[in-house]
């Protein structure tokens, strides 16, 4: 049971730290809902994009099957570097107001009913992949964290971590849809709450290095 709790904590930390910024563009997309662009497009597009990132990240797990974990664990340096880079760029990110411009859009079509769209219709709609493209383009941090995390995880751990990641994505989708009615809260979250996550990323990196015992590669032979 201890391993399960520990793995859930790691999954939550990784998912929240790497997908928190999704709130920015998801809320913007939800605010643009009209007769032809429905919330279903945003949900399906986000899930397709995130699934693509997970599939690419699973290459890290395959890498871990052929390379000793002490070596793949060195990939834990990536989350640390990403966290440090985010800290360095704090004062350079003055575009919160610009990024949140669409959050204040109150689409006049939001209350209009549109014809029902089947799941197949949504899958074939190019607007769905507009959301997916943004998700993938915003997924650099995801790959930087998931690849080393998956590379040092067992199948048992992945069976917990991946569902936790999807759970967090669904939470963001629900929150972003709700925030279209309260753009001020979205602005506060985007500006202040995300400043915590560079430290979470660095913690994940150190955890990967420790769990994989990669630090032993730097110790003198006894």
N, C-alpha and C positions, 0 to 999 in steps of 0.2 A: 504493500500500500504506500510505503514511503516513496518508492520510485515513481508511482503514479502521480502523487502530489507534486513531487519535484519536477516531473516532466510537464505537468499542466502549467506550473509556474513559468517554466522556460518557454512553453508554447505561447502563453499569454503575453509574456514580455516581448518575445520576437514579433508576434502578430500586431500588438498595439504599437510598438515602436516603429514598425515598417509600414503600417497602413494608416497611421493617424492622419497623415496629410491627404489621404484620399477624401477626407471630409470636405476639403476645399473644392475640388472639382465635382464631387458627387452632389454637393449642395447647389453648385452652379448649374449642373445639368438638370436637377429636379426643379430649379427655378425657371427653366426654359420650357417646361412641359406645355404642350399645346394640343391642337386637334390631332396632329400626326405624330408627334413625339411624346410618347407616354412614359410613365414611371417604369413600366415593364421593360422598355428599351434600356433604361439606365441599369436596372437590376441585372438583366441578362448580360448586358455588355460588360458590367463590372465583374461578374462571375466568370465569364469567358476569358477576360483579360487576366484575372487572378489565377485561373486554372492554367493558363499558358505559362505564367511565371513559376507556378509550382512544378509543372512538368519539366521545365528547363532546370529548375533547382534540384530535381531528383537525379540529375546527372551527377551531382555531388555525392549522393548516396551510392550510386554505381561506382564512383571513383573510390569510395571508402571500402568497397568489396575487394579491390585489387591492390590497394596501397595501405600500408599499416596506418592505424589511427593516429599514431604519434606524429606522422608526417602530414596527414590530411588535417590534423588539428591545428597545424600552423595557419590554416585559412582563417582561424579565429582572429588573426591580426587584422583582417579586413573590417569587421565590425568596429574594432577599436579605432582604426584610421577614419572610418566614416563618422564615428561619434566625435572624434577630435576635429575633423573638418567642419562638422555642423557647428561645433562650439566656436570655431574660428570665424565662421560666417555669420554669427548672430548679429553683429553690428552692421553687416553689409546688407542685410535683408530688410530694406525699407519699403518693400512693395506690398505689404500686407493689405493696404487700402486698395491698391490696384488689383491684387489677386481676389479681393472680396467684392469687387464691383458688381459682379453678377449675382452675388448673394442677396443684394438689395432689390433685385428685379422681382416684381410681383406680377407674374404673367397673367394677362387678362383672360387667357384661355383656360386657366387652371380648373375653374369650376365647370367647364363644358364637358359634356359626355361625348365620347367618341365611339365609333363602332368597335365591337369586340374584335380583338386580334388574337389569333391562336398563337401558341408557342412557336409553331413552324413559321408563321408570318413574321414574328419578331426576329427569329433566327436569320431569316432571309433579308431583313431590312438593313440597308447600309448604315442607318442611324445607330443601330446596335453596335456596330464595329467602330463607329466614331468614339463611343465610350470605351470600348476595349482598347483602342489604340492609345488613348490617354492613360489608361491603367497600365499598359505595358511600358509606355514611355516614362511613366512615373515610377517604374519598378526597379530602378537601379539599386536602391537600398535593399529591396526585397531579395534580389539575387545576391547582393553582398553579404546578407545575413543568412539566408536559407541554404545557400550552397555549402558553406562550412558547417552549419548546424546539421543539415541532412547527412553530410559526409561522415560526421562523428556520431550518428544516431543509429540505433538498431531498428529493425522492422517494428518491434514492439513499441519503441518510442515514437516512430513516425506515425503509427496507428493512433497515437494520442495527439501529437503535435499538429498534424495536418487538419483534423476535424476542429481543433481549437482555433486554428487560423481562419477557417471558414466561418466559424461561429462569430469571430470578431468582425469579419467582413460584413456579415449580415447585421451585426449591431451597428456598424457605421452606416449601412444603407438605411436602416430605420431611423437613426439619429439625423442623418443628412436630410431625409425626407421631412422630418419634423422641423428641422432648422430653417427650411424654406419659409416658414412663417415667423421665424425669430432670427433674422440675419445678424442682429447685434451680438447675440450669444456666439454665433459662428465666428464672428470676427475676433472676439475675446479668446476663444479656444485656439484659433489659428495663430494668434500672436503670442500667447503666453504659455498655454499648456504644453505645446510641442517642445519648449525649451528643456523639459525634463528628459526627453527621450535620448539625447546624445549620451547621457550617463547610463541609460538602460542599455544602449547599444554597446558601450564599452564594457559594462558588466557581463553582457552575453559573450563578448569576445574573450574576456578573461575566463569565463566559465567553460568555454569550449577548449581553451588552452589547458586548463586544469583537468577537466574530465578526460581529455584525450592523453594527458600526461606529456604533451608536446614540450613542456618546459624542461623535461629531462634531456632533451637533445642539446641543451645549452650547458648542462652540468658536466664537469670533468669526470672522466671515467674513474671509477673507484678501483 
